[in-house]
């Protein structure tokens, strides 16, 4: 070569390549599976439902009633149904409310009822007999209790909101409907109806032809 040096292949020492240092040994990701709990039948209902609690409301208060134990508790506006501490729910079969101010707890077996909330808007039914009552309806300020079998009814609460039905004849009535401030009693067979309550909210239906009517629908004021 140019430098005058000569190389013999026997003089060349070959060093094998050094293996790379071992890196971290990869580990397998752990496998996970949820623990399966055997079940039988459908998922149980929430405790309140399972215990027989029923919840009712007016516009300003709630009632949570346990039909099985005959106990109840109320909350909301105390003067509009949110306080039922003085009410005995023993034997109560049905609970109703006006659309805003009051509640009624009825015992159909004894024909007795207790009302609470605003006394002038359905919250006072003391001294009234509910023997034989089959249906209870309401507006925002009044109740109507109807005995369909005897074709008699009584109303209480706001006088201008359906709380006075003393002039109504319920003979032959087949259905009752309400707006927020008025009632209508319909006789489907005769095609006639009577309305009472606020005349501005459906309480006046003179001149309306109800022949062939099968259903009645309402808004708050009509």
C-alpha positions as CSV (number, residue, x, y, z in Angstrom):
1,X,0.0,0.0,0.0
2,X,1.0,3.6,-0.2
3,X,2.6,3.6,3.3
4,X,4.6,0.6,2.6
5,X,3.0,-1.4,5.3
6,X,1.8,-4.9,4.5
7,X,-1.1,-6.6,6.3
8,X,-1.5,-10.3,6.5
9,X,-5.0,-11.6,7.1
10,X,-3.6,-13.8,9.8
11,X,-2.6,-10.7,11.7
12,X,-6.2,-9.3,11.7
13,X,-8.1,-10.0,14.9
14,X,-11.8,-9.9,14.4
15,X,-13.9,-9.1,17.5
16,X,-17.5,-10.3,17.4
17,X,-20.0,-7.5,17.9
18,X,-21.2,-7.0,21.4
19,X,-24.8,-7.9,22.0
20,X,-26.9,-5.1,23.2
21,X,-27.7,-5.0,26.9
22,X,-31.0,-6.6,27.6
23,X,-33.8,-4.1,28.1
24,X,-36.7,-4.5,30.4
25,X,-38.7,-7.6,29.9
26,X,-42.1,-6.6,28.6
27,X,-44.9,-7.7,30.8
28,X,-48.3,-8.8,29.7
29,X,-51.1,-6.4,30.7
30,X,-53.2,-7.9,33.4
31,X,-56.5,-9.2,32.4
32,X,-59.6,-8.1,34.4
33,X,-63.1,-9.3,34.5
34,X,-66.0,-8.0,36.6
35,X,-67.2,-10.2,39.4
36,X,-70.6,-11.5,38.4
37,X,-73.2,-11.7,41.1
38,X,-75.9,-14.3,40.3
39,X,-79.4,-12.8,40.3
40,X,-82.8,-14.4,40.3
41,X,-85.7,-12.5,38.8
42,X,-85.9,-8.8,37.8
43,X,-84.0,-6.1,39.5
44,X,-85.8,-5.1,42.8
45,X,-87.7,-1.9,42.7
46,X,-86.4,1.1,44.7
47,X,-87.2,1.0,48.4
48,X,-89.8,3.7,48.3
49,X,-91.8,2.0,45.6
50,X,-91.3,-1.5,47.1
51,X,-92.6,-0.1,50.4
52,X,-95.9,1.0,48.7
53,X,-95.2,4.8,48.9
54,X,-97.4,6.9,46.6
55,X,-96.6,10.5,45.9
56,X,-99.2,13.2,45.1
57,X,-98.8,16.9,44.5
58,X,-100.7,20.1,44.3
59,X,-99.1,23.1,42.7
60,X,-97.3,24.0,45.9
61,X,-96.8,20.9,48.0
62,X,-96.2,17.1,48.0
63,X,-97.7,14.2,49.9
64,X,-95.8,10.9,50.3
65,X,-98.3,8.3,51.4
66,X,-97.6,4.7,52.4
67,X,-100.8,2.8,51.7
68,X,-99.5,-0.3,53.5
69,X,-98.7,1.4,56.8
70,X,-101.2,4.2,56.7
71,X,-98.6,6.8,57.3
72,X,-97.8,10.0,55.3
73,X,-95.6,13.0,55.3
74,X,-96.0,16.3,53.5
75,X,-93.7,19.1,52.5
76,X,-93.9,22.4,50.6
77,X,-96.0,25.4,51.3
78,X,-97.4,24.6,54.8
79,X,-100.6,26.6,54.2
80,X,-101.2,25.1,50.8
81,X,-101.0,21.4,51.8
82,X,-97.3,21.1,52.9
83,X,-98.3,20.4,56.5
84,X,-100.4,17.2,57.1
85,X,-99.2,16.6,60.7
86,X,-102.8,16.8,61.9
87,X,-104.2,14.3,59.4
88,X,-104.8,10.7,60.3
89,X,-104.2,8.4,57.3
90,X,-105.5,5.3,59.0
91,X,-107.9,3.6,56.7
92,X,-107.4,6.0,53.8
93,X,-108.2,4.5,50.4
94,X,-107.5,7.5,48.1
95,X,-105.7,10.8,48.1
96,X,-106.6,13.7,45.8
97,X,-105.4,17.2,45.2
98,X,-106.6,20.4,43.7
99,X,-104.3,21.6,41.0
100,X,-102.7,24.2,43.3
101,X,-103.8,24.6,47.0
102,X,-105.3,21.6,48.8
103,X,-105.4,17.9,49.4
104,X,-108.1,15.4,50.3
105,X,-107.7,12.0,52.0
106,X,-110.7,9.8,51.5
107,X,-111.8,6.6,53.2
108,X,-114.3,5.1,50.8
109,X,-115.2,2.3,53.2
110,X,-116.5,4.7,55.9
111,X,-117.5,7.6,53.7
112,X,-115.2,9.9,55.6
113,X,-112.6,12.4,54.4
114,X,-110.1,14.9,55.7
115,X,-109.0,17.9,53.7
116,X,-106.1,20.3,54.4
117,X,-104.4,23.2,52.7
118,X,-106.1,26.5,51.9
119,X,-109.5,26.3,53.6
120,X,-111.1,28.6,51.0
121,X,-109.8,26.6,48.1
122,X,-110.7,23.0,48.9
123,X,-108.8,22.5,52.1
124,X,-111.9,22.4,54.4
125,X,-114.4,19.6,54.0
126,X,-115.4,19.2,57.6
127,X,-119.0,18.2,58.2
128,X,-119.4,16.7,54.8
129,X,-120.5,13.1,54.1
130,X,-118.7,11.2,51.4
131,X,-120.7,8.0,51.7
132,X,-120.8,6.2,48.4
133,X,-118.5,8.6,46.5
134,X,-117.2,7.0,43.4
135,X,-115.2,9.8,41.8
136,X,-113.4,13.0,42.9
137,X,-112.4,15.8,40.5
138,X,-110.8,19.1,41.0
139,X,-109.9,22.5,39.5
140,X,-107.1,24.7,40.9
141,X,-109.3,26.0,43.7
142,X,-112.1,23.4,44.3
143,X,-113.1,19.8,44.6
144,X,-116.1,17.9,43.3
145,X,-117.1,14.5,44.9
146,X,-119.6,12.5,42.7
147,X,-121.6,9.4,43.5
148,X,-122.2,8.1,40.0
149,X,-124.5,5.4,41.4
150,X,-127.0,7.8,43.0
151,X,-126.3,10.6,40.5
152,X,-125.5,13.1,43.2
153,X,-122.5,15.4,43.7
154,X,-121.2,18.0,46.1
155,X,-118.6,20.7,45.5
156,X,-116.5,22.9,47.8
157,X,-113.7,25.3,47.6
158,X,-113.5,28.6,45.6
159,X,-117.1,29.4,44.8
160,X,-116.2,31.1,41.5
161,X,-113.8,28.3,40.5
162,X,-116.2,25.3,40.6
163,X,-116.8,25.1,44.4
164,X,-120.5,25.6,44.1
165,X,-122.5,23.0,42.1
166,X,-125.8,23.3,44.0
167,X,-127.7,24.4,40.9
168,X,-126.5,21.4,38.8
169,X,-128.6,18.3,38.0
170,X,-126.4,15.3,37.8
171,X,-129.1,12.9,36.5
172,X,-127.8,11.0,33.6
173,X,-124.3,12.5,33.8
174,X,-121.7,10.1,32.3
175,X,-118.5,12.0,32.6
176,X,-117.0,15.0,34.4
177,X,-114.0,17.2,33.2
178,X,-112.3,20.3,34.4
179,X,-110.1,23.3,33.5
180,X,-108.2,25.2,36.1
181,X,-111.3,27.1,37.2
182,X,-114.4,25.3,35.9
183,X,-116.2,22.0,35.6
184,X,-118.3,20.4,32.9
185,X,-120.7,17.5,33.5
186,X,-121.4,15.7,30.3
187,X,-124.3,13.4,29.4
188,X,-123.1,11.5,26.4
189,X,-126.4,9.7,25.9
190,X,-128.5,12.8,25.7
191,X,-125.8,15.0,24.1
192,X,-126.1,17.6,26.8
193,X,-123.7,19.2,29.3
194,X,-123.7,21.6,32.2
195,X,-120.8,23.9,33.1
196,X,-120.0,25.9,36.2
197,X,-117.2,27.9,37.7
198,X,-115.4,30.8,36.1
199,X,-117.2,31.8,33.0
200,X,-113.9,33.1,31.6
201,X,-112.3,29.6,32.0
202,X,-115.0,27.3,30.6
203,X,-117.6,27.7,33.2
204,X,-120.3,28.8,30.7
205,X,-121.3,26.4,27.9
206,X,-124.8,27.5,27.1
207,X,-125.5,27.3,23.4
208,X,-122.9,24.6,22.8
209,X,-124.1,21.5,21.0
210,X,-122.8,18.4,22.7
211,X,-124.6,15.9,20.5
212,X,-122.3,13.0,19.6
213,X,-119.5,14.3,21.8
214,X,-117.3,11.4,23.0
215,X,-114.4,13.1,24.7
216,X,-113.6,16.5,26.2
217,X,-110.1,18.1,26.5
218,X,-109.1,21.2,28.3
219,X,-106.4,23.8,28.9
220,X,-105.9,25.8,32.1
221,X,-108.6,28.3,31.0
222,X,-110.6,26.7,28.3
